[in-house]
Amino acid sequence: MKKVKRYPNLEEIRLRASGKISLSQSEYVIYFLFNNEELIYIGQTRNLLKRISVHKRTKVFDKISIVETDYKDVMCLEQGYIKKYKPIYNTTFEMMSQKRKGHRQKGMRY
């Protein structure tokens, strides 16, 4: 029987957020940016330091948390977290198509 990998929920991710991040030899990470305990962005990368330095220019955040994963899970996992938690700076495919059609949801940042 194949063992199913369990990924953490938002509360577990929030508890992991700290000033220090240690990475194993994982090829990919899903990262979570928080500002005042609010989840503001979810992304995926192979080079966390480079990606975070780009975000520092455009977003205000005070904590980072990561979930290490591999190539076959990274896209599905990232989109699943975005769809479930709806961070304010993430644009999903649904939001992009609504924006193109002229439908804007009240309170959403596009």
URLIN-V324233 format. One record per backbone hydrogen bond with DSSP energy under -0.5 kcal/mol. CO is the residue of the C=O (numbers start at 1). NH is the residue of the N-H. E is the energy in kcal/mol with one decimal. If there is no record, write none. Layout:
<<CO/NH/E> <CO/NH/E>>
//
This chain:
<<5/7/-0.5> <9/13/-2.2> <10/14/-2.9> <11/15/-2.0> <12/16/-1.3> <13/17/-1.0> <14/17/-0.6> <18/64/-0.7> <28/69/-2.4> <29/31/-0.5> <29/45/-2.0> <30/67/-2.3> <31/43/-2.3> <32/65/-1.9> <33/40/-2.9> <33/41/-1.3> <34/62/-2.6> <34/63/-1.8> <35/38/-1.8> <38/35/-2.3> <38/40/-0.5> <39/88/-0.6> <40/89/-2.3> <41/33/-2.8> <43/31/-2.9> <45/29/-2.1> <47/51/-2.1> <48/52/-2.7> <49/53/-1.9> <50/54/-1.4> <51/55/-1.9> <52/56/-2.0> <53/57/-0.5> <54/57/-1.1> <54/58/-0.5> <55/58/-1.2> <55/59/-2.7> <59/61/-0.6> <63/34/-2.6> <64/18/-1.3> <65/32/-2.8> <67/30/-2.7> <69/28/-1.4> <70/73/-1.3> <70/74/-1.5> <71/75/-0.6> <73/77/-2.7> <74/78/-2.4> <75/79/-2.5> <76/80/-2.2> <77/81/-2.4> <78/82/-2.4> <79/83/-2.6> <80/84/-2.0> <81/85/-2.8> <82/86/-2.4> <87/90/-1.2> <90/92/-0.6> <92/96/-2.3> <93/97/-2.1> <94/98/-2.1> <95/99/-2.4> <96/100/-2.0> <97/101/-1.6> <98/102/-0.5> <98/103/-2.5> <99/102/-1.0> <102/104/-0.7> <105/108/-1.8> <108/110/-0.5>>
//
